Amino acid sequence: MIRLKGRKAVVTMKLFPSNTQPFSLSAVLRVPALFSLLLALTLPAVRSSAQGIGPDQQFFPVHDFRNDWMVYDAAYKTYIPYIDELHESVTSVSFFLDVESNRRYSLLISTRQDGYLFIDAALRRKLPADTWQVINLDSLYRVYRKPELFITLYGSPGVEDKMVYVGHRKTAAQKAVVTTSSPLTILPRRLSVYPDFFTLVLLFIVAVNAFLFNFHHRAFLRFFSLTDLLSVNTRDELFMINRPVSRVNLLFVLNLSFIIAYLYLFIQSKNIDIFSSRALFLKGQGFGDLITTFFELSGLAFLMLLSKYVFLLAIGGLYKLEEIVNLHFFKVIQSSLLFFSAGAVGVATIAANAAITGAWQSTWLLIPLVGFYVGRLALLYAVIANRAAIKNLYLFSYLCIVELIPLIIGIRFAL
């Protein structure tokens, strides 16, 4: 038996004896009326999606964010779902945008009053009133390299004047895409390849150091000696200083390049923007892409370290300090190996044991890095002053040119 109750059709089944007739003529006549009612209720949604959304209705709606809004709750110190009765005066509302699953689509935003768009808590653009903003999601993915972004709209209170969609641009031979208004969305669990990648790379770096320890034991102990690093008296006959581009020294420079590339990718995975583009050689988040990026960054670091030696030779010739250039380069590689190796072990230990989620703070990187370069500059000053008879003004100028100026230029391009 089929009964109409409000807008809902209630269907009940009754088991009849074998000698009775289960259907009546009136029940058969009511079935077309039921289908007519259901068709009348669904036609508006189909017609709305067929008309399109966005500027000049050029897009089909893929997802409507009207049920995804969240607001920050100071009491719980977290984001909670938006409730009309409680948050109608809140001027800042947010939602999570699944960029990876919606690639080749566009993000459409329109507000009736002026507002501002924030992506991952950073102001990106102003939202003029009654104007559609169309943002290509492929571009967002290339810039941020994250599967999910946190979007915030700031402006007028409430959400009634805000329209946000994921849309697909219409084509001539394309059918309408019907949006869903269900507040519940089931997504597959994302499995990150970063933990496996960093584990394998760390094992690779350990293997490289084990090779150097066994086959170049004397040089290994010298490069990784903190006592030797802090000593201002250096022996002239040390073969590592007299031949800075020998095969042994180049192996340790390559080892340093591997460690720097590992730290760079690890820091990027914690959403600390060393470079504003966030895309230095980074082609994707697949395991093969990360391996390729790691070796490309290692090659770049290796070339930059060798370029530093050439730069030291050129500036040392101007100040007539050719005899201390090799010592200077050795101290740079020695201090960098100790500092960055300790950093690699430290971040790997923290990531494995500390329950830290989300983005790391940039100060965790900035404070030790600045302290290292300041300490290394003071050490180089003491070592060179003890080794060569040179005026303090000339020595300070030399160190500023070869140490401080490249650091300042690097920070300028990075930020």
C-alpha positions in Angstrom: 0.0 0.0 0.0 1.3 3.4 -0.9 0.4 6.4 1.2 1.3 10.1 0.7 2.3 11.8 4.0 3.2 15.4 3.5 6.0 15.5 0.9 7.1 11.9 1.7 5.8 8.8 0.1 5.3 6.0 2.6 5.3 2.5 1.0 4.1 -0.4 3.0 3.8 -4.0 1.9 1.1 -6.4 3.2 1.3 -10.1 2.7 -2.0 -11.5 1.4 -3.1 -15.1 1.5 -2.6 -17.0 -1.8 -6.4 -17.1 -2.5 -6.9 -13.3 -2.4 -6.1 -10.5 -4.9 -3.2 -8.3 -3.6 -3.8 -5.3 -5.8 -6.8 -3.0 -6.2 -7.6 -0.7 -9.1 -7.5 2.4 -6.9 -3.9 1.5 -5.8 -2.8 1.2 -9.4 -4.3 4.5 -10.2 -2.4 6.2 -7.3 1.0 5.2 -8.6 1.2 7.7 -11.5 0.1 10.5 -9.1 3.1 9.6 -6.9 5.6 9.7 -9.7 4.2 13.1 -10.8 4.7 14.5 -7.3 8.3 13.2 -7.1 9.0 14.7 -10.6 7.6 18.1 -9.5 9.8 18.1 -6.4 13.0 17.3 -8.3 12.6 19.4 -11.4 13.5 22.7 -9.7 16.9 21.3 -8.6 17.7 20.0 -12.1 16.6 23.2 -13.7 18.7 25.3 -11.3 21.8 23.3 -12.0 21.2 23.4 -15.8 21.1 27.2 -15.7 24.6 27.4 -14.3 26.4 29.6 -11.8 29.2 32.1 -11.7 29.8 35.0 -14.1 27.2 34.8 -17.0 26.3 31.4 -15.7 29.3 29.9 -17.4 29.9 27.1 -14.8 28.1 24.0 -13.7 28.0 23.6 -9.9 30.1 20.6 -8.7 29.9 21.4 -4.9 28.1 24.0 -2.9 29.8 25.0 0.4 26.6 26.3 2.1 26.8 23.5 4.6 30.5 23.5 5.1 31.0 26.8 6.9 33.0 26.8 10.2 33.8 29.5 12.8 36.5 29.7 15.4 35.3 29.1 19.0 37.5 30.8 21.6 36.2 28.6 24.4 37.2 25.3 22.7 40.1 26.9 20.8 39.2 25.2 17.6 36.9 25.5 14.6 33.3 24.3 14.9 30.4 24.1 12.4 28.5 27.3 11.7 25.1 27.6 13.4 22.7 30.4 12.3 21.3 31.1 15.7 24.7 31.3 17.4 27.0 32.8 14.8 24.9 35.1 12.7 27.0 38.1 13.9 30.4 36.5 13.1 32.3 38.3 10.4 34.8 35.6 9.6 33.8 32.2 8.3 35.9 29.4 7.0 35.8 26.0 5.2 38.2 23.3 4.0 38.8 23.1 0.3 39.8 19.7 -1.2 42.1 20.9 -3.9 43.5 17.5 -4.9 40.1 15.9 -5.7 38.8 19.0 -7.5 41.7 19.7 -9.9 40.7 21.0 -13.4 37.7 22.8 -11.7 37.4 26.4 -10.5 36.6 28.0 -7.1 33.7 30.5 -7.5 33.2 33.1 -4.8 30.7 36.0 -4.6 29.6 38.3 -1.8 27.0 41.0 -1.6 29.3 43.2 0.4 33.0 43.9 0.2 35.2 41.3 1.9 38.6 39.6 1.9 39.8 36.2 1.0 42.4 34.4 3.2 44.1 31.1 2.1 45.8 29.2 5.0 45.5 32.3 7.2 47.2 34.6 4.6 45.4 37.5 2.9 45.3 36.8 -0.8 42.8 39.2 -2.4 39.9 41.6 -1.8 36.4 40.5 -2.7 34.4 43.4 -4.3 30.7 43.3 -3.7 28.4 41.5 -6.2 31.4 40.3 -8.3 32.3 36.7 -9.0 35.9 35.7 -8.2 37.0 32.7 -10.3 40.2 30.9 -9.0 41.6 28.0 -11.0 42.2 25.1 -8.6 45.1 23.7 -10.6 46.9 27.0 -10.0 46.3 26.7 -6.3 47.6 23.2 -6.2 50.8 24.2 -8.1 51.4 27.1 -5.7 50.6 25.4 -2.3 51.4 21.8 -3.1 48.9 20.7 -0.5 45.8 18.4 -1.0 43.6 20.6 1.2 43.5 24.3 1.9 41.9 26.3 4.6 39.8 29.1 3.1 38.5 32.1 5.2 36.1 34.8 4.1 36.1 38.0 6.1 33.6 40.8 5.8 29.9 41.1 6.5 28.4 39.0 9.4 26.6 35.8 8.6 26.7 33.6 5.5 23.5 34.5 3.7 25.3 37.0 1.4 28.1 34.6 0.6 28.1 32.1 -2.3 31.0 29.7 -2.7 31.1 26.8 -5.3 33.4 24.4 -6.9 32.4 24.7 -10.6 33.2 23.3 -14.0 33.2 25.5 -17.0 30.5 24.7 -19.5 31.3 23.2 -22.9 29.0 22.7 -25.9 28.9 18.9 -25.6 28.6 18.6 -21.8 25.7 17.5 -19.6 24.6 19.3 -16.5 26.3 18.4 -13.2 23.8 18.3 -10.4 25.1 19.6 -7.1 24.4 17.8 -3.8 23.2 19.6 -0.7 24.0 16.8 1.7 26.0 18.1 4.7 27.7 14.7 5.1 30.6 13.9 2.7 32.5 10.7 2.7 36.0 11.1 1.4 38.8 8.4 1.1 41.5 8.5 3.7 44.6 10.3 2.4 47.8 8.4 2.7 50.9 10.7 2.6 54.0 9.5 0.9 56.2 11.9 2.9 56.9 9.6 5.9 58.1 6.7 3.6 60.1 9.2 1.5 61.9 10.8 4.4 62.6 7.4 6.1 64.2 6.1 2.9 66.2 9.3 2.3 67.4 9.3 5.9 68.6 5.7 5.5 70.4 6.7 2.3 72.2 9.5 4.0 73.2 7.2 6.9 74.5 4.7 4.3 76.6 7.5 2.6 78.1 8.5 6.0 78.8 4.9 6.8 80.7 4.6 3.5 82.7 7.8 4.2 83.5 6.6 7.8 84.9 3.2 6.5 86.7 4.3 3.4 87.8 7.8 4.4 88.1 7.4 8.2 90.7 10.1 8.8 88.9 12.7 6.8 85.6 11.8 8.4 86.9 12.2 11.9 88.4 15.6 11.0 85.2 16.9 9.3 83.0 15.8 12.2 85.3 16.9 15.0 83.7 19.7 17.1 87.0 20.2 18.9 88.9 20.7 15.6 86.2 23.1 14.4 86.5 25.4 17.5 90.3 25.4 17.3 91.9 28.5 15.8 95.3 26.8 15.3 95.2 24.7 12.1 98.1 22.5 10.8 99.5 23.6 7.5 100.2 20.1 6.3 96.6 19.0 6.5 95.9 17.5 3.0 92.2 18.4 3.2 93.0 22.1 3.4 95.8 22.0 0.8 93.6 20.3 -1.8 90.0 21.6 -1.3 88.6 20.1 -4.6 90.2 16.7 -4.2 88.1 13.6 -4.6 87.8 13.1 -0.8 86.7 16.7 -0.1 84.2 16.6 -3.0 82.6 13.4 -1.5 82.1 15.3 1.8 80.7 18.3 -0.1 78.2 16.0 -1.9 77.3 14.4 1.5 76.5 17.9 2.8 74.4 18.6 -0.3 72.3 15.5 0.4 71.7 16.6 4.0 70.7 20.2 2.8 68.2 18.8 0.2 66.7 16.5 2.9 66.2 19.4 5.3 64.7 21.6 2.6 62.1 19.1 1.7 61.3 18.2 5.3 60.8 21.9 6.1 58.6 22.4 3.1 56.4 19.4 4.2 55.8 21.3 7.4 54.4 24.3 5.4 57.3 26.6 6.2 57.8 28.7 3.0 61.5 29.0 2.4 60.8 30.2 -1.1 57.6 32.2 -1.8 56.8 30.1 -4.8 57.0 26.8 -2.8 57.8 25.1 -6.1 61.6 24.8 -6.3 61.9 21.8 -8.6 58.8 20.3 -7.0 56.7 18.7 -9.7 54.3 16.7 -7.6 53.7 14.8 -4.4 54.2 11.3 -5.7 57.1 9.2 -4.4 58.9 9.3 -7.7 58.5 13.1 -7.9 59.9 13.5 -4.5 62.9 11.3 -5.2 63.6 13.3 -8.4 63.3 16.6 -6.6 65.6 15.4 -3.8 68.5 14.6 -6.3 67.9 17.8 -8.2 68.1 19.9 -5.0 71.2 17.9 -4.0 72.8 18.8 -7.3 71.9 22.5 -7.0 73.4 22.6 -3.4 76.6 20.9 -4.6 77.0 23.4 -7.4 76.4 26.3 -5.0 79.0 25.1 -2.5 81.6 24.8 -5.3 80.6 28.2 -6.5 81.2 29.6 -3.1 84.8 28.3 -3.3 85.3 30.1 -6.6 83.8 33.2 -5.1 86.3 33.0 -2.1 89.2 32.6 -4.5 88.1 35.8 -6.4 87.6 38.0 -3.3 90.6 36.5 -1.5 92.8 37.6 -4.5 91.6 41.1 -4.2 92.5 41.3 -0.5 95.7 39.2 -1.0 94.5 36.4 1.2 95.1 33.5 -1.1 96.8 31.5 1.6 93.7 31.4 3.9 91.0 30.8 1.2 91.4 27.0 1.4 91.3 27.2 5.2 88.2 29.4 5.0 86.4 26.9 2.7 87.4 23.9 4.9 85.9 25.6 8.0 82.7 26.4 6.1 82.2 22.8 5.0 83.2 21.5 8.4 80.8 23.7 10.4 78.0 23.2 7.9 78.4 19.4 8.1 78.2 19.5 11.9 75.2 21.9 12.0 73.1 20.5 9.3 73.8 16.8 10.3 72.6 17.7 13.8 69.6 19.4 12.3 68.7 16.4 10.2 68.9 14.1 13.2 67.0 16.6 15.4 64.0 17.0 13.0 63.8 13.3 12.3 63.7 12.6 16.1 61.1 15.3 16.7 58.9 14.1 13.8 59.1 10.5 15.0 58.4 11.1 18.7 56.6 14.4 19.2 52.8 14.6 18.6 53.0 17.7 16.4 50.3 18.2 13.8 49.8 20.8 11.2 52.2 23.5 10.2 55.4 24.2 12.1 56.3 27.7 13.2 58.9 29.5 11.1 60.7 30.7 14.2 61.7 27.1 14.9 63.9 27.4 11.8 64.9 31.0 11.9 66.4 31.3 15.4 68.9 28.3 15.1 69.8 29.2 11.5 70.6 32.9 12.4 72.5 31.8 15.5 74.6 29.3 13.4 75.6 31.9 10.8 76.5 34.5 13.4 78.6 32.0 15.4 80.3 30.8 12.2 81.2 34.4 11.3 82.8 35.0 14.7 84.7 31.7 14.4 86.0 32.6 10.9 87.1 36.0 12.1 89.1 34.4 14.9 90.7 31.7 12.7 91.7 34.1 9.9 93.0 36.8 12.3 95.2 34.2 14.1 96.5 32.8 10.8 97.1 36.0 8.6 98.5 39.4 9.4 95.7 41.6 8.1 94.1 44.8 9.4 90.8 44.3 11.2 89.0 46.6 8.7 90.1 44.6 5.7 89.2 41.3 7.4 85.8 42.6 8.4 85.2 43.8 4.8 86.3 40.4 3.4 84.0 38.5 5.7 81.1 40.8 5.0 81.5 40.3 1.2 81.9 36.5 1.3 79.6 35.6 4.2 77.1 38.3 5.1 76.1 39.7 1.6 75.4 36.3 0.1 73.3 35.4 3.1 71.3 38.6 2.9 70.7 38.2 -0.9 69.6 34.6 -0.3 67.1 35.6 2.3 65.8 38.4 0.1 65.2 36.1 -2.8 63.7 33.4 -0.5 61.2 35.7 1.2 
